[in-house]
Each structure stands twice: as structure tokens, then as C-alpha cells.
Amino acid sequence: MTIFYCMAHTRRRIYYAESNNKQLSSYALSEITKLYAIEQACKDEQLNIDQRKARRQKESVPILKALGEWMKEKYKQLRPNPLSLKHLHIALRDGKS
């Protein structure tokens, strides 16, 4: 079982880092926006729990995995930049990506 934490917390941490590195933050925020859109579509379509799970497996999981890998790679590259590093580290920790 993989536990994913609240994307609102992850999004907030990335948003805080935006003033320090707009390019990286913009990419991450755009990917998180895709996840919110998937959830909104599930709600709008009034999908049941099994349908939501299937939609998430098909659409959300690949985005989450790619975003997690991207964050890990950027984390390695940002080590000299403490402010961006701090917020990305917290996002990784909270998301257990």
C-alpha cells in the first residue's frame, strides 16, 4: 500500500517556493492542477468509489509517479539553494513520493 498525503499541503509548500524559483514551482503546480482536475471530473460525473479508484489508477497515479520522480531529481539539483530545497524537501516528506 502506498500512502499519499494531502496534495493541498504539497501544493502549498511548492507555492511558497515560487518566489525563489518560479520555473520549477510553475511546473509542479501545473501537474498538481491536473490532479485536481481529475478529482473534479470524478465529482462532476458522480462516479462511485470503484469508478473513482479506477480513474485515479489510470490517470492520477502516472502523474503522481512522474511528479515524485521529477521532485527527487530537482531536489538533488537544488541542494545549493536552501529555500527552494527546504520547501521541496517538505513536499517530498509530506507526499512520501
Phi, psi and omega in degrees: 000136176250131179259127174247133181272175183304122180292339177297321178291318178298313180301317181298317180297319179291322178299319179299327182279353185301321181294339181268330180205085186297321183298311180294316181297319181299317179298309182299317180295325179293324177291320178294324177299323177299320179295318177298323180295321178296316179297320179295320178297320177299318179293312181299323180275358179052047180289146176281178186300316180295321178293320177297317180299315180297317179297316180297317179299319184284318189252318186279317184302314178300323178294314180298317180295314180296319179294319178298315178295317178300316180297319179298318179295315179294325178302316179298320182285334185270359185312323178289347184252095190299322184290310177298319181300316182301310184290323178291321177299315180295319178298317178296315181298313182294324182271348183049043182289000000 
